[in-house]
């Protein structure tokens, strides 16, 4: 026995077998591999973390996050007029979302929302076990929390199902929980989630599916909304009512399971029938489309397309909804009356061969562009005037009025099977035969002091043509331009009783005449304006010089540039209805230029006013500690000159060409008729001390309205009815008399009149004027600048062509940002057509 084989106590040591050594080596190897594997896993996990977090968006943006929200336009009385949006979404703060709505979504989507830290690990385990056991070959069961859904939709914007995306989603959710309170996360979710049928957020969904606001929803309706995040299309109550009802009841059970509502309340809610209510997306308020489009154009110019449609702006406008409806109705009635008397019946819009089957065939026909909502497509059942149409899918019968049968019989007698447009009458037994007029018109009403547009009608029908004839149509104002010539004379201290010669003049091919083809000799400015005498107006413009007339026209806003020709003094320029309203407002308000406006103020989604139109007549400043009001409006003329024009233009309505415009009105009003060459444009522009209205009638492709169809005859009665509606809600006002003015009766030579005279002017007197004037000197080319005139009217500056009125125009966003788009204005015949050899410009 060797020494080394003995233990200290003398016993022999055990012999270590090779097998034991192999176990020990194996354990050491496994331990080493475990350490290396764990370290590798840690490194891999860290690398994966770095990978998924490298370009994660910051959650800080959600602190101030507001999703795209519909912008809303309101009338002056806060009636909702229109909505502008790419996505229908109405943002509601969490405090305004009822608990039953919040709880319905929590019960359906994330019952542990208020207790987890962004990721619900128990839900993940439950979903994983279910996927493993019961969902072979199906899409994995989701376990995303509400926070994770916010992260996916608001920050990641990625629906690709992958481990990487889910990991990024979970990481973001945990970061969000650290940065934001729970209620803020829920607020973002409930306002941002898509719930089908074009509705984003719970408020839009409540309106879309039930035509209610959130605070009006029942438990059953709130539960129905709670079903939609899972699958907005599959649980759409309009498309799949049975599936939606089953899912709604499931959500009610979940609400009772987590004690949001009692079992009894859940059972009672299940008995409530699921009856969704269709809500049409609100477009412009009826007959306000042109106004709303102009508001939209200005918003885009100010804020851009995205903020206009997605910024949640509350835009409060100047529109008077009642006056807008009245203006629309009155203009349409005027156009129909003109069309009926001048155009005649143009025949049916279609024909049904098998008229006995008309109840089945009539709904297949498309309504003509421009057909009014109160009209119906009807089929003629007999030549004696029996017509039938559908009302709420039920057949209706009536007899056409006798005057309608006579109207149709003159050109296109009715036959059985003809499809026509009719308007049911109040007696329910008769119907009026109707057709869409070819003639067009426009009208605008505006506050003369602030420029606030109260009503705007851009044509017969917005559906027929989006072209706004108030702001876009460039037309010749004719004699309605003349007040600016006389205003320039007043500003030169020429008296209303000053006389100018009313006698023939000719220059080359230009032979201007008066409308009546007569001459009065020496004529006062009062009479010349009252009766729209062309030859006196030409001599006044010649005396003043076209630079003086052009300066007034440009500074008033009527035109941007004034052609230096005498025909311009008769209205041979181009302007818009809105520009003319602005120019007349300056006369009405005492000589101040105003800028027309459609927006009063704008609020952001938080209710803060971010823009407000300032009244330029009430600008407040502080000087030496004392607040002072200043009138910052540009001055066109003195108050005295404006008052003289107000007084003269009152007689245009009382005793002159505008007499039809004043019938039945006992208020102080003033105005002027306008009729352009060959009766192509008919105008009436007039005002009270606080409101101006301008009416234009004409064809989109200019043509004669007919001999003797003047502005006073066609446009005057329309103006009259609109102003009566204006006065129905306003107190009586008088034009204020400026300092130093004297009102005096005198004989003009044709009537007894009242005019206003400045200090130093003698009422009723005409004094010799320096240079041409007073009718005492011959008019020469040098005096008038006639040598600058074109050889013929065809050489006068023209305008660009525009679309046919019956062709729908591009949407407002496609029009130029300044709204400038001309209608065609083909030069008139060289010799003046039906109006005689009047020449370019106004007739009457």
SERO-249023 format. One line per field, with one value per residue (C-alpha): residue number from 1; residue in three letters; x, y, z. Coordinates in steps of 0.25 Angstrom, whole numbers. Example, Ala and Ser with C-alpha at 12.3 -4.5 7.8 and 13.67 -1.06 7.14 Angstrom:
2
i <- [1;2]
aa <- [Ala;Ser]
east <- [49;55]
north <- [-18;-4]
up <- [31;29]
//
This chain:
844
i <- [1;2;3;4;5;6;7;8;9;10;11;12;13;14;15;16;17;18;19;20;21;22;23;24;25;26;27;28;29;30;31;32;33;34;35;36;37;38;39;40;41;42;43;44;45;46;47;48;49;50;51;52;53;54;55;56;57;58;59;60;61;62;63;64;65;66;67;68;69;70;71;72;73;74;75;76;77;78;79;80;81;82;83;84;85;86;87;88;89;90;91;92;93;94;95;96;97;98;99;100;101;102;103;104;105;106;107;108;109;110;111;112;113;114;115;116;117;118;119;120;121;122;123;124;125;126;127;128;129;130;131;132;133;134;135;136;137;138;139;140;141;142;143;144;145;146;147;148;149;150;151;152;153;154;155;156;157;158;159;160;161;162;163;164;165;166;167;168;169;170;171;172;173;174;175;176;177;178;179;180;181;182;183;184;185;186;187;188;189;190;191;192;193;194;195;196;197;198;199;200;201;202;203;204;205;206;207;208;209;210;211;212;213;214;215;216;217;218;219;220;221;222;223;224;225;226;227;228;229;230;231;232;233;234;235;236;237;238;239;240;241;242;243;244;245;246;247;248;249;250;251;252;253;254;255;256;257;258;259;260;261;262;263;264;265;266;267;268;269;270;271;272;273;274;275;276;277;278;279;280;281;282;283;284;285;286;287;288;289;290;291;292;293;294;295;296;297;298;299;300;301;302;303;304;305;306;307;308;309;310;311;312;313;314;315;316;317;318;319;320;321;322;323;324;325;326;327;328;329;330;331;332;333;334;335;336;337;338;339;340;341;342;343;344;345;346;347;348;349;350;351;352;353;354;355;356;357;358;359;360;361;362;363;364;365;366;367;368;369;370;371;372;373;374;375;376;377;378;379;380;381;382;383;384;385;386;387;388;389;390;391;392;393;394;395;396;397;398;399;400;401;402;403;404;405;406;407;408;409;410;411;412;413;414;415;416;417;418;419;420;421;422;423;424;425;426;427;428;429;430;431;432;433;434;435;436;437;438;439;440;441;442;443;444;445;446;447;448;449;450;451;452;453;454;455;456;457;458;459;460;461;462;463;464;465;466;467;468;469;470;471;472;473;474;475;476;477;478;479;480;481;482;483;484;485;486;487;488;489;490;491;492;493;494;495;496;497;498;499;500;501;502;503;504;505;506;507;508;509;510;511;512;513;514;515;516;517;518;519;520;521;522;523;524;525;526;527;528;529;530;531;532;533;534;535;536;537;538;539;540;541;542;543;544;545;546;547;548;549;550;551;552;553;554;555;556;557;558;559;560;561;562;563;564;565;566;567;568;569;570;571;572;573;574;575;576;577;578;579;580;581;582;583;584;585;586;587;588;589;590;591;592;593;594;595;596;597;598;599;600;601;602;603;604;605;606;607;608;609;610;611;612;613;614;615;616;617;618;619;620;621;622;623;624;625;626;627;628;629;630;631;632;633;634;635;636;637;638;639;640;641;642;643;644;645;646;647;648;649;650;651;652;653;654;655;656;657;658;659;660;661;662;663;664;665;666;667;668;669;670;671;672;673;674;675;676;677;678;679;680;681;682;683;684;685;686;687;688;689;690;691;692;693;694;695;696;697;698;699;700;701;702;703;704;705;706;707;708;709;710;711;712;713;714;715;716;717;718;719;720;721;722;723;724;725;726;727;728;729;730;731;732;733;734;735;736;737;738;739;740;741;742;743;744;745;746;747;748;749;750;751;752;753;754;755;756;757;758;759;760;761;762;763;764;765;766;767;768;769;770;771;772;773;774;775;776;777;778;779;780;781;782;783;784;785;786;787;788;789;790;791;792;793;794;795;796;797;798;799;800;801;802;803;804;805;806;807;808;809;810;811;812;813;814;815;816;817;818;819;820;821;822;823;824;825;826;827;828;829;830;831;832;833;834;835;836;837;838;839;840;841;842;843;844]
aa <- [Unk;Unk;Unk;Unk;Unk;Unk;Unk;Unk;Unk;Unk;Unk;Unk;Unk;Unk;Unk;Unk;Unk;Unk;Unk;Unk;Unk;Unk;Unk;Unk;Unk;Unk;Unk;Unk;Unk;Unk;Unk;Unk;Unk;Unk;Unk;Unk;Unk;Unk;Unk;Unk;Unk;Unk;Unk;Unk;Unk;Unk;Unk;Unk;Unk;Unk;Unk;Unk;Unk;Unk;Unk;Unk;Unk;Unk;Unk;Unk;Unk;Unk;Unk;Unk;Unk;Unk;Unk;Unk;Unk;Unk;Unk;Unk;Unk;Unk;Unk;Unk;Unk;Unk;Unk;Unk;Unk;Unk;Unk;Unk;Unk;Unk;Unk;Unk;Unk;Unk;Unk;Unk;Unk;Unk;Unk;Unk;Unk;Unk;Unk;Unk;Unk;Unk;Unk;Unk;Unk;Unk;Unk;Unk;Unk;Unk;Unk;Unk;Unk;Unk;Unk;Unk;Unk;Unk;Unk;Unk;Unk;Unk;Unk;Unk;Unk;Unk;Unk;Unk;Unk;Unk;Unk;Unk;Unk;Unk;Unk;Unk;Unk;Unk;Unk;Unk;Unk;Unk;Unk;Unk;Unk;Unk;Unk;Unk;Unk;Unk;Unk;Unk;Unk;Unk;Unk;Unk;Unk;Unk;Unk;Unk;Unk;Unk;Unk;Unk;Unk;Unk;Unk;Unk;Unk;Unk;Unk;Unk;Unk;Unk;Unk;Unk;Unk;Unk;Unk;Unk;Unk;Unk;Unk;Unk;Unk;Unk;Unk;Unk;Unk;Unk;Unk;Unk;Unk;Unk;Unk;Unk;Unk;Unk;Unk;Unk;Unk;Unk;Unk;Unk;Unk;Unk;Unk;Unk;Unk;Unk;Unk;Unk;Unk;Unk;Unk;Unk;Unk;Unk;Unk;Unk;Unk;Unk;Unk;Unk;Unk;Unk;Unk;Unk;Unk;Unk;Unk;Unk;Unk;Unk;Unk;Unk;Unk;Unk;Unk;Unk;Unk;Unk;Unk;Unk;Unk;Unk;Unk;Unk;Unk;Unk;Unk;Unk;Unk;Unk;Unk;Unk;Unk;Unk;Unk;Unk;Unk;Unk;Unk;Unk;Unk;Unk;Unk;Unk;Unk;Unk;Unk;Unk;Unk;Unk;Unk;Unk;Unk;Unk;Unk;Unk;Unk;Unk;Unk;Unk;Unk;Unk;Unk;Unk;Unk;Unk;Unk;Unk;Unk;Unk;Unk;Unk;Unk;Unk;Unk;Unk;Unk;Unk;Unk;Unk;Unk;Unk;Unk;Unk;Unk;Unk;Unk;Unk;Unk;Unk;Unk;Unk;Unk;Unk;Unk;Unk;Unk;Unk;Unk;Unk;Unk;Unk;Unk;Unk;Unk;Unk;Unk;Unk;Unk;Unk;Unk;Unk;Unk;Unk;Unk;Unk;Unk;Unk;Unk;Unk;Unk;Unk;Unk;Unk;Unk;Unk;Unk;Unk;Unk;Unk;Unk;Unk;Unk;Unk;Unk;Unk;Unk;Unk;Unk;Unk;Unk;Unk;Unk;Unk;Unk;Unk;Unk;Unk;Unk;Unk;Unk;Unk;Unk;Unk;Unk;Unk;Unk;Unk;Unk;Unk;Unk;Unk;Unk;Unk;Unk;Unk;Unk;Unk;Unk;Unk;Unk;Unk;Unk;Unk;Unk;Unk;Unk;Unk;Unk;Unk;Unk;Unk;Unk;Unk;Unk;Unk;Unk;Unk;Unk;Unk;Unk;Unk;Unk;Unk;Unk;Unk;Unk;Unk;Unk;Unk;Unk;Unk;Unk;Unk;Unk;Unk;Unk;Unk;Unk;Unk;Unk;Unk;Unk;Unk;Unk;Unk;Unk;Unk;Unk;Unk;Unk;Unk;Unk;Unk;Unk;Unk;Unk;Unk;Unk;Unk;Unk;Unk;Unk;Unk;Unk;Unk;Unk;Unk;Unk;Unk;Unk;Unk;Unk;Unk;Unk;Unk;Unk;Unk;Unk;Unk;Unk;Unk;Unk;Unk;Unk;Unk;Unk;Unk;Unk;Unk;Unk;Unk;Unk;Unk;Unk;Unk;Unk;Unk;Unk;Unk;Unk;Unk;Unk;Unk;Unk;Unk;Unk;Unk;Unk;Unk;Unk;Unk;Unk;Unk;Unk;Unk;Unk;Unk;Unk;Unk;Unk;Unk;Unk;Unk;Unk;Unk;Unk;Unk;Unk;Unk;Unk;Unk;Unk;Unk;Unk;Unk;Unk;Unk;Unk;Unk;Unk;Unk;Unk;Unk;Unk;Unk;Unk;Unk;Unk;Unk;Unk;Unk;Unk;Unk;Unk;Unk;Unk;Unk;Unk;Unk;Unk;Unk;Unk;Unk;Unk;Unk;Unk;Unk;Unk;Unk;Unk;Unk;Unk;Unk;Unk;Unk;Unk;Unk;Unk;Unk;Unk;Unk;Unk;Unk;Unk;Unk;Unk;Unk;Unk;Unk;Unk;Unk;Unk;Unk;Unk;Unk;Unk;Unk;Unk;Unk;Unk;Unk;Unk;Unk;Unk;Unk;Unk;Unk;Unk;Unk;Unk;Unk;Unk;Unk;Unk;Unk;Unk;Unk;Unk;Unk;Unk;Unk;Unk;Unk;Unk;Unk;Unk;Unk;Unk;Unk;Unk;Unk;Unk;Unk;Unk;Unk;Unk;Unk;Unk;Unk;Unk;Unk;Unk;Unk;Unk;Unk;Unk;Unk;Unk;Unk;Unk;Unk;Unk;Unk;Unk;Unk;Unk;Unk;Unk;Unk;Unk;Unk;Unk;Unk;Unk;Unk;Unk;Unk;Unk;Unk;Unk;Unk;Unk;Unk;Unk;Unk;Unk;Unk;Unk;Unk;Unk;Unk;Unk;Unk;Unk;Unk;Unk;Unk;Unk;Unk;Unk;Unk;Unk;Unk;Unk;Unk;Unk;Unk;Unk;Unk;Unk;Unk;Unk;Unk;Unk;Unk;Unk;Unk;Unk;Unk;Unk;Unk;Unk;Unk;Unk;Unk;Unk;Unk;Unk;Unk;Unk;Unk;Unk;Unk;Unk;Unk;Unk;Unk;Unk;Unk;Unk;Unk;Unk;Unk;Unk;Unk;Unk;Unk;Unk;Unk;Unk;Unk;Unk;Unk;Unk;Unk;Unk;Unk;Unk;Unk;Unk;Unk;Unk;Unk;Unk;Unk;Unk;Unk;Unk;Unk;Unk;Unk;Unk;Unk;Unk;Unk;Unk;Unk;Unk;Unk;Unk;Unk;Unk;Unk;Unk;Unk;Unk;Unk;Unk;Unk;Unk;Unk;Unk;Unk;Unk;Unk;Unk;Unk;Unk;Unk;Unk;Unk;Unk;Unk;Unk;Unk;Unk;Unk;Unk;Unk;Unk;Unk;Unk;Unk;Unk;Unk;Unk;Unk;Unk;Unk;Unk;Unk;Unk;Unk;Unk;Unk;Unk;Unk;Unk;Unk;Unk;Unk;Unk;Unk;Unk;Unk;Unk;Unk;Unk;Unk;Unk;Unk;Unk;Unk;Unk;Unk;Unk;Unk;Unk;Unk;Unk;Unk;Unk;Unk;Unk;Unk;Unk;Unk;Unk;Unk]
east <- [0;5;5;-3;-14;-17;-26;-21;-29;-22;-34;-33;-39;-50;-46;-52;-57;-57;-73;-73;-63;-72;-84;-76;-71;-85;-91;-80;-82;-97;-95;-85;-95;-106;-98;-94;-108;-114;-104;-106;-121;-119;-111;-121;-132;-125;-122;-136;-140;-130;-136;-151;-148;-138;-149;-161;-169;-169;-181;-180;-188;-200;-200;-205;-211;-224;-228;-234;-247;-259;-259;-273;-279;-290;-300;-301;-312;-303;-310;-301;-299;-289;-278;-264;-256;-248;-252;-265;-260;-265;-255;-261;-253;-254;-262;-273;-273;-284;-279;-288;-281;-267;-271;-277;-264;-256;-264;-263;-249;-241;-247;-234;-231;-230;-221;-211;-198;-201;-200;-209;-201;-212;-220;-208;-207;-222;-221;-209;-215;-228;-220;-212;-224;-236;-232;-224;-223;-230;-225;-219;-228;-224;-220;-217;-221;-227;-214;-208;-219;-216;-201;-204;-214;-208;-193;-190;-201;-198;-207;-197;-198;-184;-176;-168;-180;-187;-174;-173;-187;-186;-173;-180;-192;-184;-177;-191;-195;-184;-186;-201;-212;-222;-233;-225;-222;-236;-240;-231;-236;-251;-249;-239;-244;-251;-266;-271;-280;-270;-271;-258;-260;-272;-279;-279;-283;-295;-300;-297;-304;-315;-316;-313;-302;-295;-303;-316;-311;-317;-309;-313;-309;-296;-293;-296;-285;-276;-277;-271;-256;-256;-261;-268;-273;-277;-285;-291;-306;-310;-303;-304;-314;-315;-300;-300;-311;-304;-291;-298;-305;-291;-285;-297;-294;-279;-284;-292;-281;-271;-282;-283;-298;-307;-312;-326;-322;-314;-327;-335;-326;-326;-341;-339;-340;-328;-333;-322;-326;-320;-313;-309;-295;-299;-295;-298;-311;-322;-320;-307;-297;-290;-288;-283;-273;-268;-266;-258;-250;-246;-242;-233;-227;-224;-221;-219;-227;-223;-226;-239;-244;-237;-235;-248;-251;-264;-266;-277;-282;-290;-301;-315;-322;-336;-332;-324;-336;-344;-334;-333;-348;-350;-339;-344;-358;-352;-344;-356;-365;-356;-353;-368;-371;-359;-354;-367;-369;-357;-364;-363;-350;-353;-363;-369;-373;-382;-389;-398;-385;-381;-380;-369;-362;-362;-352;-342;-341;-331;-336;-330;-320;-326;-339;-343;-346;-361;-363;-366;-363;-377;-383;-394;-405;-414;-413;-424;-414;-415;-401;-396;-384;-378;-379;-371;-372;-388;-395;-401;-410;-413;-418;-409;-414;-421;-410;-400;-407;-408;-393;-389;-399;-392;-380;-380;-394;-393;-395;-398;-384;-377;-368;-369;-366;-378;-380;-391;-400;-406;-420;-414;-423;-414;-400;-392;-384;-369;-356;-342;-339;-328;-326;-318;-317;-310;-312;-304;-309;-298;-297;-292;-284;-276;-277;-283;-290;-304;-309;-303;-309;-300;-310;-322;-317;-304;-306;-307;-295;-285;-281;-283;-289;-288;-273;-268;-276;-270;-281;-283;-291;-296;-303;-302;-287;-292;-293;-278;-277;-287;-280;-267;-274;-279;-265;-261;-272;-281;-295;-307;-314;-302;-306;-299;-304;-312;-309;-304;-289;-282;-267;-264;-272;-277;-290;-295;-310;-320;-329;-341;-334;-337;-330;-333;-323;-318;-321;-318;-309;-321;-330;-319;-316;-331;-334;-320;-317;-305;-301;-300;-292;-282;-280;-279;-268;-261;-261;-255;-246;-246;-234;-243;-255;-245;-239;-253;-256;-243;-243;-257;-253;-262;-251;-236;-233;-241;-240;-237;-249;-262;-271;-265;-274;-286;-282;-273;-265;-265;-268;-275;-288;-280;-271;-283;-289;-276;-276;-290;-288;-277;-288;-298;-289;-284;-272;-264;-259;-262;-257;-268;-267;-274;-267;-269;-260;-253;-251;-241;-246;-243;-253;-242;-245;-233;-238;-249;-253;-251;-261;-253;-262;-260;-245;-241;-228;-222;-216;-211;-218;-232;-238;-243;-251;-245;-251;-240;-248;-241;-248;-254;-261;-265;-278;-284;-282;-287;-300;-302;-302;-311;-321;-320;-321;-334;-341;-336;-346;-357;-358;-348;-344;-344;-358;-362;-352;-359;-373;-379;-366;-368;-353;-342;-336;-327;-322;-319;-323;-313;-315;-303;-302;-312;-320;-310;-309;-320;-316;-322;-313;-319;-318;-324;-316;-310;-312;-309;-314;-310;-318;-313;-320;-314;-310;-297;-293;-297;-309;-320;-331;-340;-344;-347;-344;-336;-331;-342;-352;-346;-336;-344;-356;-346;-339;-352;-356;-342;-342;-356;-351;-339;-348;-357;-347;-340;-344;-346;-334;-331;-318;-311;-308;-294;-289;-291;-301;-314;-326;-334;-346;-344;-350;-340;-347;-354;-359;-359;-348;-340;-325;-314;-304;-291;-287;-285;-294;-307;-319;-325;-313;-304;-291;-281;-270;-256;-253;-264;-277;-290;-294;-288;-276;-275;-269;-256;-247;-237;-247;-252;-240;-249;-236;-233;-246;-245;-250;-262;-268;-262;-248;-252;-245;-252;-253;-249;-260;-266;-273;-287;-297;-303;-289;-285;-273;-261;-262;-259;-245;-242;-245;-234;-231;-236;-249;-247;-254;-261;-273;-273;-275;-275;-275;-288;-291;-284;-297;-304;-314;-328;-324;-321;-308;-305;-291;-283;-288;-301;-314;-324]
north <- [0;13;26;34;24;26;37;45;36;24;19;17;28;25;23;33;26;32;32;42;51;51;56;67;72;71;79;89;90;92;103;110;109;114;126;128;126;135;146;144;145;158;163;159;165;178;178;175;187;196;192;194;207;213;221;220;233;242;241;256;259;253;263;273;264;267;258;264;270;275;290;296;308;316;327;340;334;322;312;301;304;294;285;284;271;260;251;253;255;264;265;264;265;254;262;263;248;241;230;220;222;222;209;202;203;199;187;183;186;187;184;186;199;207;196;192;199;199;184;174;162;154;157;153;140;137;140;132;120;121;123;110;102;106;116;107;113;126;140;140;146;160;165;179;189;203;209;200;203;218;215;207;217;230;228;215;216;201;190;179;167;164;162;174;183;177;179;194;196;190;199;211;208;207;220;226;222;228;241;243;241;230;240;247;233;230;243;241;228;231;243;236;223;219;214;212;219;230;234;236;237;234;248;246;231;235;245;235;223;229;244;248;254;246;251;246;231;220;209;200;211;213;198;198;208;199;188;195;196;181;182;194;187;174;180;192;192;197;186;174;177;163;162;176;172;160;168;179;169;163;177;179;166;170;183;176;165;176;184;196;193;184;170;176;188;180;171;183;189;176;178;191;189;193;204;212;226;231;244;251;258;273;281;295;300;300;311;316;308;320;327;315;313;327;325;312;319;330;320;312;325;328;315;305;293;284;293;297;283;277;288;287;302;308;319;329;337;349;341;345;331;338;348;338;329;342;346;332;331;345;344;331;336;348;338;329;341;346;332;330;342;343;329;321;306;298;284;272;267;253;243;229;220;211;222;211;206;220;217;207;215;229;227;222;236;246;259;271;280;292;285;291;282;287;282;267;259;256;248;254;244;251;264;270;272;260;258;247;247;239;245;236;225;227;231;245;252;266;275;285;299;305;316;305;297;310;313;299;299;311;303;289;283;273;258;246;240;253;255;269;277;281;288;283;294;296;292;278;277;285;286;297;293;298;298;302;317;319;333;335;345;349;357;362;369;376;385;398;402;389;381;369;361;358;350;345;337;334;328;320;307;303;289;294;302;305;318;329;341;350;349;343;348;360;368;382;391;400;412;407;413;427;431;430;440;450;447;451;464;466;465;476;485;484;487;477;488;491;489;482;481;470;470;460;457;448;443;434;421;425;432;432;435;436;424;431;437;451;463;472;484;490;479;479;468;464;462;455;445;443;440;434;443;438;451;459;448;448;463;463;452;461;473;465;457;442;442;448;438;426;430;430;416;410;415;411;396;396;393;390;398;409;410;424;425;433;420;416;427;420;407;401;394;381;378;368;369;369;380;389;387;391;404;407;405;416;426;421;421;436;434;422;410;397;383;372;361;348;344;350;342;328;319;308;294;299;311;322;333;332;343;354;364;377;388;399;410;406;404;407;413;420;433;440;429;432;422;428;422;424;422;415;413;419;432;432;445;456;453;465;460;446;453;460;447;441;452;452;436;437;443;433;424;434;440;434;421;413;416;401;398;408;403;400;405;417;417;426;419;422;415;414;406;399;394;391;391;383;380;370;373;378;384;391;395;403;405;410;417;404;393;392;382;380;371;366;359;354;341;334;335;350;352;362;361;368;382;391;381;390;389;397;388;374;376;387;379;368;378;384;370;368;381;380;367;375;386;376;374;388;401;413;421;434;438;447;461;465;479;491;485;492;485;493;492;497;495;487;491;478;475;481;474;475;475;477;488;491;505;515;507;514;505;504;512;508;515;516;506;507;500;491;491;498;494;507;501;491;477;474;462;470;472;458;449;444;442;431;424;411;411;402;395;382;388;391;382;369;358;343;333;324;311;309;311;297;291;288;296;290;290;302;297;297;311;322;327;341;336;343;336;343;340;343;357;357;371;376;379;391;399;396;385;387;399;408;414;416;412;405;406;409;411;414]
up <- [0;-4;4;-5;-5;10;16;28;37;30;22;7;-2;-12;-26;-36;-48;-62;-62;-51;-58;-70;-62;-56;-69;-75;-64;-65;-80;-78;-68;-77;-89;-80;-76;-91;-95;-85;-88;-103;-100;-92;-103;-114;-106;-104;-119;-122;-112;-119;-133;-129;-121;-131;-139;-130;-130;-118;-109;-106;-118;-112;-101;-110;-120;-127;-139;-152;-148;-157;-158;-157;-163;-156;-160;-153;-144;-141;-150;-155;-169;-175;-171;-177;-175;-181;-170;-162;-148;-137;-125;-111;-98;-89;-79;-89;-92;-84;-74;-81;-95;-88;-81;-93;-100;-88;-86;-100;-103;-90;-77;-69;-75;-62;-56;-66;-70;-84;-87;-81;-79;-74;-86;-95;-88;-89;-104;-106;-100;-108;-121;-117;-114;-122;-133;-143;-156;-152;-150;-136;-125;-121;-107;-110;-100;-103;-100;-111;-121;-119;-121;-134;-140;-135;-136;-144;-154;-158;-158;-163;-153;-148;-136;-138;-140;-127;-119;-124;-121;-106;-104;-109;-100;-88;-91;-93;-79;-73;-81;-81;-71;-74;-77;-88;-94;-94;-100;-112;-114;-114;-123;-133;-135;-148;-146;-160;-170;-171;-156;-148;-133;-124;-126;-141;-140;-130;-141;-152;-147;-138;-142;-127;-119;-109;-97;-103;-105;-97;-91;-103;-113;-105;-106;-121;-123;-114;-124;-135;-132;-134;-148;-153;-166;-160;-149;-157;-152;-166;-173;-164;-153;-148;-146;-140;-130;-125;-123;-116;-106;-104;-100;-91;-84;-83;-76;-66;-64;-59;-51;-60;-61;-53;-59;-59;-67;-77;-79;-81;-91;-99;-101;-108;-123;-131;-141;-147;-152;-165;-164;-177;-176;-175;-187;-189;-183;-194;-204;-197;-206;-213;-200;-193;-205;-204;-189;-192;-203;-193;-182;-191;-195;-181;-175;-186;-190;-179;-167;-174;-175;-163;-153;-146;-148;-144;-154;-151;-164;-167;-174;-171;-174;-175;-185;-192;-194;-199;-208;-215;-216;-222;-232;-236;-238;-246;-255;-257;-260;-271;-276;-277;-285;-294;-296;-298;-294;-299;-299;-290;-283;-288;-292;-287;-299;-290;-282;-274;-267;-263;-248;-251;-262;-256;-245;-255;-261;-256;-252;-261;-255;-249;-245;-232;-219;-219;-234;-238;-250;-256;-268;-276;-276;-286;-295;-286;-275;-266;-260;-250;-242;-230;-216;-205;-216;-216;-229;-229;-240;-243;-255;-261;-260;-272;-274;-274;-285;-293;-291;-296;-307;-314;-318;-313;-310;-299;-303;-294;-289;-289;-276;-271;-258;-250;-236;-228;-224;-210;-214;-217;-229;-239;-243;-250;-262;-260;-268;-264;-269;-279;-274;-261;-250;-237;-225;-213;-200;-191;-179;-185;-172;-169;-183;-176;-187;-182;-194;-207;-219;-230;-240;-243;-236;-230;-235;-249;-248;-237;-245;-235;-243;-231;-230;-243;-255;-261;-267;-272;-262;-273;-267;-253;-254;-256;-241;-240;-252;-244;-231;-237;-242;-227;-222;-232;-225;-237;-233;-235;-242;-252;-266;-277;-292;-296;-311;-322;-323;-333;-334;-345;-344;-330;-330;-315;-313;-302;-300;-304;-317;-313;-308;-297;-298;-286;-275;-260;-254;-245;-258;-265;-254;-251;-266;-269;-281;-288;-295;-282;-275;-287;-286;-271;-272;-283;-274;-262;-271;-271;-261;-250;-253;-254;-240;-234;-240;-236;-222;-220;-223;-235;-245;-244;-256;-264;-279;-283;-292;-291;-294;-280;-274;-279;-273;-284;-273;-267;-252;-243;-235;-222;-227;-231;-217;-210;-219;-216;-201;-201;-206;-196;-184;-186;-195;-188;-196;-190;-193;-194;-184;-181;-168;-155;-146;-145;-133;-132;-126;-112;-114;-115;-125;-134;-144;-144;-154;-149;-151;-158;-154;-139;-138;-123;-119;-107;-107;-94;-86;-93;-102;-115;-127;-140;-154;-162;-175;-187;-191;-205;-205;-195;-187;-194;-208;-204;-198;-211;-218;-208;-210;-225;-226;-217;-229;-238;-231;-228;-241;-251;-258;-245;-241;-241;-230;-220;-221;-207;-200;-191;-186;-191;-202;-214;-226;-241;-253;-262;-276;-285;-300;-307;-294;-291;-276;-267;-253;-242;-231;-219;-204;-191;-180;-175;-186;-201;-211;-225;-235;-249;-260;-273;-281;-277;-292;-294;-303;-304;-293;-303;-307;-296;-286;-277;-263;-257;-263;-260;-248;-241;-237;-231;-223;-218;-212;-206;-199;-194;-187;-182;-176;-169;-158;-158;-152;-161;-163;-170;-178;-168;-173;-172;-167;-176;-185;-189;-195;-204;-213;-228;-242;-250;-263;-263;-249;-235;-228;-215;-215;-205;-207;-201;-196;-207;-216;-220;-221;-235;-241;-252;-253;-264;-263;-267;-280;-285;-278;-276;-291;-296;-304;-315;-311;-319;-320;-312;-300;-300;-304;-315;-323;-314;-316;-324;-338;-334;-322;-327;-323;-309;-299;-297;-287;-286;-289;-278;-277;-282;-271;-273;-271;-256;-253;-245;-230;-222;-219;-234;-236;-236;-222;-224;-230;-243;-254;-265;-273;-288;-292;-307;-313;-317;-332;-337;-339;-326;-330;-325;-316;-328;-330;-315;-315;-305;-290;-283;-289;-278]
//
